[in-house]
Amino acid sequence: QLKEEGNKYFQASDYEKAVQSYTQAIKLNKDKALQAVLYRNRAACFLKKEEYAKAASDASRAIDINASDIKALYRRSQALEKLGKLDQAFKDAQKCATIEPRNKNFQETLRRLGANIQEKLHIQFSTDLRVQKMFEILLDENSEKEKREKAANNLIVLGREEAGAERIFQNNGVSLLLQLIETKNAELILAAVRTLSGMCMGHKARATAILHYLGIDNICMWMSVDNEEISLAVCNLLQTITDCLLGQGKEEHHGKEESVVLDTKKDLRMITMRLLDMLVSKKVSGQGRDRALNLLNKNIPRKDLKDHDNSRTTFVIDNGLKKILKVVGQIPEMPDCLPLTENTQLTASVLLNKLYDDLRCDPERDNYRVICEEYIKSKIDPQDMDKTLHAIQMVSGVLQGPFDLGNKLLGMKGVMEMMVALCGSEREIDQLVAVEALIHASTKLSRATFIISNGVTLLKEIYKKTKNEKIKIRALVGLCKLGSAGGTDYGLRQFAEGSTEKLAKQCRKWLCNTSIDARTRKWAVEGLAYLTLDADVKDDFVEDEPALQAMFELAKTSDKTILYSVASALVNCTNSYDTKELVPELVQLAKFSKQHVPEEHPKDKKDFVVKRVKRLLKAGVVSALACMVKADSAILTDQSKELIARVFLALCEDPKDRGTIVAQGGGKALIPLAVEGTEVGKIKASHALAKIAAISNPDMAFPGERVYEVVRPLVSLLNTERDGLQNYEALLGLTNFSGRSDKLRMKIVKERALPDIENYMFENHDQLRQAATECMCNLVVNKEVQERFVADGNDRLKLVVLLCGEDDEKVQVAAAGALAMLTAAQKKLCSKMTEVTTQWLEILQRLCLHDNMEVQHRGLVIAFNLFSADKELAKKLVETELLEILTYIGKQEDDP
């Protein structure tokens, strides 16, 4: 009975239910002959479902029972062919042809498979020859340079193709690639490493074999070399291998092949341990150390906190936290310092932060803190100032990472006192480290009060006395930062003694001095980030083109602190920070009670802000912002993204500037800002996108597929929590988009924007109602939108008909346009229109007699559609005054 049921489902093409019936039958049945038939039938279902591994398995079971089961043999042949196992498929087809030699189908299959096998062998043979030839050229020192370059590029391309990668692997290719790496020739090393990356891509078994053959020690050694291209290529190879071991490859496993790959946890731990060892090895270059930190940053903390397994993080904390702290505690000016780049220590601080954030409970966080405290305590030695310096530098590094933990470390006995004592030291290196630590510690007000009472005098003394520019610039930033911690304007003026312009001028001078290293100049940017809170400073700053250009150049160096400082300075210059509106009554009350009322600086008024924005645009601020957005996620924090989004919104204020912003890559840069970051940042970026989308040609502003990514941010602004301007400009942007293509209209529908657009069509606000109606007018061209109007149980059509009767001409034009297109596309809506409201005829007559030609034209199209749709409806209309109106209009002079 189940078998017959399965047969019926199969004939009805319901293969899922057929499989269920045959499976139940297999479980109940004990008769071997029937069992073979059931397996054979289920194999046919799996073939239809394109589950070829299962089809081959079931056919094999049927053949095990009856070796000459011709249907099972043929089905297995078909499945094996689809799985790419042509030689096995050929054998099964051959058996079928032997049993039934006159069957033309079997003969044809044999011919096809034979030809495919020959072609496959030919390709394999020619690929093998090509691989062999390439290696011969590359390993021959006498080969011409051009030939070697061509062979290297061909090898890389071949390694990226599955068939090519497998041929290289099968032909002793890994060993030959290792020989290329050992030649010490940079071009050959790059070609070999990139080929290996291609071979590992999406293939766990091959990646595991290559890892073991090359050896993790060798890979780490190659990554440690002082050659940026090679170091990066090896880093990519190790990332590709790690992705495969973590199961993020692209390969599809068939049947039992997956079980061939061994457990990968051991290999992943081995890689992690070697990367941690790289952090503290003097043999590793600064770039190599950065690569190791980046790999740890990317692969250790969980991508999704819903995943409960954070064992990789706890493993790194137990085995490598001290090694990361050692990197953070390095002092570049000291002779025993490890090789570092400008970003090494900041990247290590980011890793400390990510690891801390990835912990799940207090005991795990306590363990992290205890390891840090014990390691730092072991370095504090009043008898050995060099050792103590490293401890203070570590605290400074942790303050740039997990800040709460850094604050706890500041509370350790003697740490703050040691920092203040180092400020008073005669040694420049002591002053340098102490000043930096004080700057990082002053971010929290509770700590800043201690430093304000103890450290400010020292910082002033250092600033005035020192001849070392590096220390002077840091001391100035310390004073600026403490000033803002003590209460923005008041603090700055108190510590700068009323000379913020003078200090800002000094910062700009440092910023433009290219003979000072970038690490020191970044402090000048941070100083300006605080000083531009003063209106006079920001006005002078935007007039200083060399200083602006120097800041933009530094912003492209991808340093977390610089990005944040540049973005902060630009927010101050464009006044794009949030300001509290002063209630006039409360201001009067404050004056009456003789309280201080903060007054707006004349240079913070709108005219001055507009002038500064124009100046920044002329200086090329958009290109700098676009470059900042491309920075690595570890460097571009959510806070920085929000600041950049604020600046973009301020730049987009004047419609005349939006073309320039688009031309310099602003439209493209805003998309990621609207998707990721803080809630405020996403809204600001979405609003800036809406401003651009409202008036720009989408094909120019967001070329290619990028335009579809803009739809979601625009829809996110159609929310009652957003303000009216955001709603309005989002609707204008969507109107512009919906007029471009049906694919864009479909995207808007998929993002569930229709209910929100309909809600705004009910709005009392004239502009919002008009914008929503115009947007709907463009959307009704789409078939799916039309179906929603046709569906029973909604008032969509009634709303559009009533809007045609509005006094607002722009709303009338849009609503009548929508109704004209709907009634032309769907005849059902013609009769439905007469049922939704009793006012329909009066509204139609008013449209046809309208003074505005655009409205009248739409009314006449609607009337034409109603007449054309249905004979009874046409009769009904002829009996009304509409016939007289049409006759009257028909006698008027023609208006093209």
N, C-alpha and C positions, 0 to 999 in steps of 0.2 A: 504493500500500500504506500509506504514512504517513498519507494523507488518510483512508482507511478506518479506520485505527487511531485517528486523532483523533476521527472521528465516533463510534466505539464509546465512547471515554472521555467524550465530551460527553453521550452518552445515559445513561452511568453516573454522571453529575454529577461526574466527576473532571476539573474544568476546568483544573487546573494541568498535568496530563499531556496533556490535549487541546492546550493551548497549545504544549507542547514538541513534540508530533508535527507540528502545523501549521507551526511555526517551521522545523523540519528540512525539511519538504516545500517550503517557500518557498525555502530556500537551494538545494535540488537542482533545482527546476523552472525551465524556460525558456519554457514555453507560457503566453502572456499570458492566455488565457481561464481556464485552470486557476488561474493566479496570482490572478485576481480572486476566484474561489470560495474559495481558501485564506485570503485576507485577510478576506473576508466572514465565513467561519467563525470565524476567530480573533477578529474583532470581537464575535461572539456570546458567545465565552468571556469576553472582557474585560467585557462587559455583566453577565454572571452574577457575575463577581468584583468588580463595582462599581468597576472601573478605567476610568472613563468617558472620560478624555482619550485613553487608548490605544485604546479602542473606536472613538472618533470618528476617530482617525488611521488605523486599519486600514480602516474603512469608506470613508474618503476615497480611499485607495489603490485600492480596488476600483472606486470610481466613476470615478477617473481612467482606468482601463482600459475600463470600460463605463459610460457616463453614464446609461443607463436601467436599471441593475441595481437593481431595486425592493427587494430584500432589504437590499442595502447602504445604500440611501437611507433605508429605514425604521430600520435599526439606528443610522445616524448621527443621525437625528432623535431617537431615544430617548436616545442618549448626550449630545447637545447640550442636551436638555431638563434632564437631570440636572446638567449643568454650569451651568445657569442662563441659557444662551444661547437664549432662547425664540424670538426673531425668526428665527434661523438654523434652528432645529428646525422652525418653522412652514413655512419655504420647502421643506425636504426632504419634509415630510408632504404639502404641496401637490402636489409633483411625483408622489409616490406615488398620490395621489387622481386626478391627471390620467391617469396610465397605467392605473389600475384604478378607474374611477369608481364601480363597484358594491360595492367592498370596504368593508363596514360598519366594520371596524377602523380603516381610514384616515380615514373620515368622522368617527368618534368622536374620534380623536386630533386632527384639525383643529379640531373644536368645543372640545375641552378646552384646546388650546394657544391658540386665539383668545381664550377667556375669561380664561386666565391672563395673556396679554399685555395685555388690556384692564385687568385688575385691577392689574397691575404699573405700567402707564401712569398709572392713577388714583392709585395710592399715590405714584408719583414726582411727579405733578402736585400732589397735596395736600401732600406733603412740601416740595416747592419753594415752595409758597405759604406754608406754615407757617414755613419758614426765612426767607423774605422778610419776613413779618409780624413775626417776632421781632426781626430786625435793625432794622426800621423803628421799633419800640417802643423798643429799646435806644438807637438813635442820636438819637432825638427827645428833646431836653432838657426838653420840656414834658410828657413822659409821666408818668403817676402812678407814685409809688414802688412801690406794690404790683404794678402791671402790669409794671414793669421787672424786679422781683425774680422774678416768675413766668416772664417771658420768658427771663431769664438761666438759671434752673434748668432750663427746658425745653430750652434750647440745649445745656446740659451733658449732659443725658440723651440727647438726639438724637445728640450727638457720640460717645457710647459705643456706639451701635448701628451696625453695619456699613453698613446702607442709609442711615441718617441721616448718618453721617460722609461717605459718598460724595456725597450730595446737597449737603451744605454745601460740600464741596470743589469740586464741579462748578459751583456757583452763585456763584463769586467769593467764597466764604465766608472764605478765609484773609485776603483784603484787607480785608473788613469787620471781621473779628476784630482785625486790626491797628489799624483805626480806633478800636475799643473800647478797646484798650490805650492809645492815644494821648490818650484823653479825660482821663487822670490821675485818674479816679474809681475808688477802690479796689475797690468791688463789681463794676464792669464789667470791670476788669482781671482780677480773680479768675475771673469767669465766662468771659472770653475764653481765659485760659490753661488753665483746666480743660477747656474744649471742645476746644482744640488737643491736649491730652494724650489725650483720648478718641479723637480722629481719628487720632493717630499709633499708638495701641495696636495692636501685632500687624500693622502694615502697612508694610513696608519702603519701598515706592515712595512712599507718601504721606508718611511720616516724612521721607524724604530731600528731597522737594519742599518740605515745610513748613520744614525746616531752612534750605534755601537761600533761600526767599522771605523768612523773618523775618530771617535773618542771625545768625550766632553772636555777633557783637558786641552786637547788640540784646538777645539772650537773656541774655547775661552781664550786661549793663547792668541789665536788669529784676531779675535775681537779686541784684544788688548793693544794691538799695534797702533802706532801714532800716524795712521793714515785714515782720514775721515771716511773716504769712499769704501775702503775695505772693511773698516770697523762697522760701518752701517750695514753693508751687505751681509756680513757674518751675523750681525744682530738680527737681521730679517730672516736668515736661515734658521737661527735658533728659535725665533718666534714662530716660524712655520712648523718646525718640529714640535714645539710646545702645543700649538693649536691642534695638531694631529693627535698628540698624546691625551689632550683634554677632550678629544672627541668632537672637535669643531671642524673636521674636514668635510669634503663634499662627496666622498665616494659612497656608492650604494653597494651594500653587501647583498650577495645572493646566497641563499641556502646556508651551508655550514661554514662559509669562508671566514666569517667574522671570528669564529672561535680559534682561528689560527693565530691571531694577535694576542700576545701575552699581556698580563696585567701591567698597566703603565705607571702605577703609583711610585714604584721603586725608581724608575727613570726620572720622573718629575722631581722627586726628592733629591736625586743625584744632581740634576741641573740646578736646583735651588741652592744646594750647598756650595757648588762651584761658583755660582754668581756671588754668594755672600763672601766667599774666600777672595774673589776679585776685588772687593771693596777695600780690603786692607793690605793688598799686595803692592809693594813699591815697584814691581816690574810692570804693573798695568798703567797704561797711559791715562791722562785725564779723560779723553774721549771714551776709552774702554770702560772706565769707571762709570761714566754717564750712561753708557749702553746697559751695563749691568743693573744700574739703579732703575732705568726706564723699563727694563724687562721685569724686574721685581714689582715695580709700580703697576704695570699692566696686568700681570698674571697672578699675583698673590692675593690681594683683597678680593672679596666676592664682588661679582658684577651686579648681583641682585640680592638684596638683604633678605628676601623671602627664602632663599636657599640657606638652610640651617648649618651647613657644613662650612665652618671657617678654620678647618684644621691646618690649611696651608699657612694662614696668618699666625696661628699659635706656634706652629713649627718654626717659622722665621723669627718670632719674638724669642723663643727659647734658645735658638741656635745662632741668631744673627743680630739681635737688637744692639748688642755692645759694638758690633762691627759697624753698624749704621751710625751709632753715636760717635764712634771714633772719626768717621768721615766728617760729620757735622762739627766736631771739635777741632778740626785742622785749622792752622793759622798760616795762610800762604806766605806771610813775611818771615816765617821762621825756617831755619835751614833743614830741619828734619821733616818738612811737610811732604805729604804724598802728592804725586802729580794730580792737579785739579784743573778743571775749566771754570769759566765764570759761573756756570750753572750747577756745578756738582753739588755744592753744599745745600743750595736751595732745593734741588731735586731730592736730596736725602731727607730734608725737612718735610717735603711733601709726602715721601714714603712713610716717615714716622707718623704723620697725620692720618694717612690712609689706613695704616695698620691699627692705629688707636680707634678710629671710627668703625673698624670692622669687628671689634670685640663685642661680645653679646651680653656680658654680665659684669657686675662689680668685682667678683673674684679675679676675672681675667684682667680687668683694668688695674686692680691692685697689684697683680703680678708684674704687669708692664711698668707701673710706677716704681715698685721696689727694685727692679733690675736697673732702672735709670738712676734712682737715688744711690744705690750701692756703688754703681760704676762711677758716678760723679764724685761721691765721697772719697773713693779710692784715689781720685786725682787731686783733691784739695790738700795742699801741703804748704803751710805758711813758711817753711824753710826752703821750698823750691817754687819760686814764682812762675817759672816756665810751665811746670806741671799744673799749677793752679789756673794759669791762663787758659789751658785746654779745657778745664772744668767749666770756667765762665763762658767760654765759646760754645760748649755743649748746651748749657742752659739757654744761651742766646739762640742756638739752632732749634731747640725744642719749642721755644716761644714762637718761632715762625711756623711750627707744625701744629701739634695738639696744644692749643693755647692754655686750656684748663690745667693740663699736666704741667706746662711750663710755669704757670702761676704757683702750683704746689712746690715745684723745685725752687722757685724764688724764696719760698718760705722756709727752706732748709736753713739750719743754723749756720750763720756766717756768710751766706752767699751774697746778700745785699750789701753787707758791710765790706766784703771783699771787693765788690764792684765799685763802691764809692772810694775805697782805699786805692784801688788801681788807677782811678781818675787822678789822684793826687801824686802818682808816681812820676819820677823824672824820665823814665824810659818811654819812648814814643810808642813802642809795641803794646805796652801795658795800657796806655791811654786809648789807643786805637780799639783794642778789644773791649775795654770797659765802656767806652762811649757807645759802641754798637749795642752792647748788652743793655745799657740804660735806655737806649732808643726803643728796643724791642719790648723791654719791660714796662715802658710808660704807656702802653696801649690801654691797659686796664686802670681805671681811675683810682682804685684802692691802692695799687702799687704806685701810681703817679704821685699821690699825695706824699708818700714817703720820699720819693725822689725829688719832688718839688722842694721839700723842706731840707733835703740833704745834698742833692746833686746839682741843683741849678747854679749855685755859686761856683762850684767846681767847673761846670761846663762853660760858664762865662769866662772864668780864668783861663781855661784851656784855649777857648776861642781867641782871646786877646793875645795870649803869650806865644802860642805855638807857631812855628814857621812851616810846619808840615801841612801841605794843602789837604792831604787825605784826612788828617785829624780835624783840621779846621772846618771842613765841609760837614763832617759827621757831627761835630759839636753844634754847629748851626742848626742842622736838622733836629738834633736832640732838643734844642731850645724851642724850635718851631713846634715840635710834636708835643712837648710839655705845655706850651702855650695853648694849643688847641685842647689838651686834656683839662686845662684849668678854665675852660669856657671860651670858645672860639675867639671873638674879637678882643674881649677883655684880656684874655691870656696872652695873645700875641703881642698886644701893645705893651702889656706889663713887662714881658721878658725881652721884647725887642726895643723897649724904651722909646716907643713912638716912631721907630725908623724902619718899618716893614719894607718900604720902597727901597731903602738902602741895602737891606739884607737880600731882597729879591734881585736887585741889580748884581750883587755879588754871586748869587746862585746862577743867574743867567750867564755871567762871565765864565764861571766854572763849566757850565753846560756847553758853551761854545769852544772851550779849550780842548782841542782834539789830542793835545800832547798828554793830557791826563787820561788814565786808563778808564774803560767803560764802567768797571766796578765802582770806581769813585764817583764818576759823573752821574751815576744813577741816584746817588744821594742828593745831588743838586736838583734832580727832578722831584724827589720826595719832598725836599724843602719847598719847592715851588707849589707842590700840591697843597701844602698848609698855608703858604703865604698868599696864594691866589684867593683865599677867603676874603682878603682885603680888596675892595673895589678898585682902588687906585693901582694896586699891583697888577691885577688882571688886565686892566686897560693898557698899561705900559707893556705888559708881556706880549699881547697879541700884535702890538705895533713893532715888536722886535723880531723881524723875519728870520735872521740867522739863528736866534734862540729857538724859535718854533721848529725850524728845519732840523736843528740838532736834536730836539726832543723827539721828533717824528722818526729820525734815523735810529735813535736808541730804542724806540718802541718796537722796532722790527727785530731786535736782538733776542726776543722771546725770553724775557726774564719776568718772573711772576711779580716781583716788587715794582719793576719799571712799568709793567702794563697797568697795574693798579694805580700807581702814582700819576702816570700820563692821563689815564681815564679820569682820575679825580680832578686834576688840574683843568682838563677840558670841560668837565661838568661845572666847575666854578666859573670858568670863563664864559660859558654859555648860559649861566644861571639856570641850569636844568635840574637843580636839586628841588626837593619839596619845600615849599614855604607855607607857613601858617598864615591864614588871612586874619588881619587884625579887625576885630569888630569895633566900629567907630564909638559906640556907647561905652565899651570897656576902656578904650583909649582915653576918652574924656574923664572917666571915673579915676583912672590911674593918674592923670594930670592933676585932678582935683585933690587927690590924696598925696600929691607931690612925690609919686613914684617915678623911677626912670622908665621912659617909654622908648624902646629902640626905634630909631627912624631910618627909613630907607635911604641909602647913600645915593646921591644924585647920579652917580655912574652905574647904578643898578637899575635905573629906569629903562623902559622898553627901547628907546632910541639908541642908547649906548649898547644894549645887549645885541640888537639887530646889527649894529655896526661891527661888533666883535665877531659875530657869526659870519658875516660876509668876509671879514679879514681872514678868518680860519679857513673858509672854503677856498679863498684865493691862494692860501699857503699850501693847499693840498691835504687838508685834514682827512678827507674821505679815504684817500689811498692808504694813509697811515692806519686808520681804523679798520679798513678791510684786511690789512696785513695782520693787525692785532687779533682779529677774529679767527684767523687761521692757526693761531698758536696752539700747541699741544694742550689737551684738557687738564693736565697736571699743572700747567702754568696759567692758563686762562680760567680763573675761578669764577663761580657764579656771581660773586660780588662785582668782579671786573666786567662781566658780561652786562650786568644791570647798568653800570655806569656808562658803558659804550652805547647801550640802547638809549639811555637818556640823552646823550650827546647827539645821536642820529635823529632823534625826535625833534630836538631843538633846531638842527640843521635843515630839517624838512619843512619847517614852519612856512617859509615863503614858497608858493608854487613855482616861482621863476627859477628857484635854485634846484628843484627836483631833477631836472634834466641833467645838470652837472653831477649830482649825486649818483644817478644811474650810470652815467658815462664813466665814472671813476670806480665802479664796482660796488656802490653802496647797496643796491637792490639785492645782489647776490649775498653780500655780507650780513644783511638783516635776517635772512631766512633762518640760519641756525640760532640766532639770538631770540627769535620768536618761538622756538621749539624747546630750547633747553635753558635752564637757569632759574633765577628766583621768579616768583609770581609777578612781582612788579616789573622786573626786567622784561619778561615775556610780553606783558601788556604794552609796555612802552615800545618795544620792537614791532609788535603787531600793528600798533597805531601808526608808526613811521611807515610800515609797509602799506597800510591803508591809504596814507597820504600820497604815496608814490603810485599805487594801483589806481587811485581815483582819477588821475589825469594823464597817466603815461600810456603809451602803446605797450600792452603786456608782452608782445613779441620782442620788443626792444629792451624793456626793463628786466624781464625774466625770460631769457631765450630758452628754447628747447623744453625739456621736461620740467625745468625748474618752476615754471608757472603753476604747475599743479600743487607744488609744495606750499605755495602762498595762500591757497584757498583756506586751509585749516586755521592759520592765524587770523585771517579776516573774519571767519565765522565765529571765532572765540570772542570777538568784540561785540557780537550781537547778544548782549546779555544785559539784564536790568541792573547789574552791579556796575557796569561801565557807564561813563557819562555820555550825555547826548551827542557831543562832538565825535567821540569814538564810534558810537553807533552809526552816526550819519556818514562819516568818512568810510567806514567799513562797507556800508550799503552802496556807496558810490563806487568803491573798488569792485565789489561783486557785480554791480550793474555793468561796469566796463568789461569784466571777465566774461560774464554770461552772454555778452554780445559778440564774443570772438569765435567760439566753436561749440559744437554739441558735446564734445569730450569734456570741455570745461564745465558746461552746464550739468553733465552727469556727475562730475566731481563735486560740484556744489550740492547736488541732491544727496549724494552719498555721505557728505559731511553733516547731513541732517539740518541744513540751514532753512528749509522751507517753512517749518512751523514758526521760527523766529521772524522770518521775513513777513509772514502773514500777520504776526502780532503787531509789527511796526506799521502795517497798513491800517490798523485800527487806531494808531496814535493820534492824540489831539494836536501834537506838535506838527505844524504844516510841513516843514522841511523833511522831517523823518518820514511822514506819511508819503510825501512825494517820492523820496528816494527809494522807499520800499516798493512802491507801486511800479516805478520805472524798472526796478530789478526784476519784479515778477513779470513785467511785460516782455523782458528778454528771455526769461526762463520758460514761458509757455510754449516756446517753439519746440521744446523737448517733449518727446512722446510720453515719457514716464510722468512728467508734470501734468500733461493733458489727461492722462488716465486718472490722476488724483482728482481732477475737476469732474470727470465723468462719474466717479464712484459715488454711491448713494451714502446718505447720512452725514454730509458736510455742507458748510455754508460758504465754501470758497467762491463759487460762481455768484452767489447772492452779493458777497462783499464787493466783487469786481463791478457788478451791475450798479450797485449803489454808489460806488466811487465815481462812476461815469456821470452821476448827477451832482457831484460836488461843484462848488463855486470856483475852487482853485483850478485855473486852466491847465497848469502843468500836470496836476493829478488827473484831470479829465483826459488829457492827451495820452498819458501812460495807461490809464485804466481802459479807455476806449480802444487803444492799440492792442492791449492784451485780449479784450473781448472779441475784437475783429479777427485776430489770429486763432483764438479758440474756436469760434463758430465756423471758421473756414476749415479747420483741421478735423473737427468732430461734429458730425451732423446731430448726434444725440444732444449736444449742448444747445442747439438752436431751440429745440422744443423745451429743454430743461430751463432755458433762460426765461421763458414765458410763465414758468411755474414758481420760480424762486421768490418773486416779489410782485405785488399788484402794481407797482410803479414802473414796471419794465417798459411799457409802451410810451408813457409820458417821458421817461428818460431818453428813450430812443428818438422820439420826436424832437426833443430839445437838442440832442446831438446833431441831428440832420439840419436843424435851423440855426446852428451856432454861427456866430460872427467870425470866429477863428477858423480859417480854412482847414487847418490840420485836424481840428476836432470834427468838423463837418465831414471831411473825407472819411474819417474812421467810422462815423455814424452811418454813412452811406454804404460802406463795405459791410457793416453788420447787417443792415437792412437787406442787402443783396444776398448775403449768406442765408438769412432767414427765408427769403423767397425761394432760394434754390433748394433748400433742405427738404421741404415737405409741402405737398399740394394743399393739405388741409390748413396748414399754417399760412400758406400764401393767400388762400381764400379769406382767412381771418384778418390778415393784414390789409387786404384790398378794401375790406369793409370799414376800415378806420380812416382817420384823417391823414394817415401816412401817405396814402395815394395822392391826395391833393398836394402835400408837402413835396413829394417827389416830382410831381408835374410842374410845380412852381420852380423847383431848383433846375429841372430840365430845360426850362425856357430861358434861364439866365445865360449870360455870356460865359463861354467856356473859360475856365481858369486852369492852365496847364499844371 
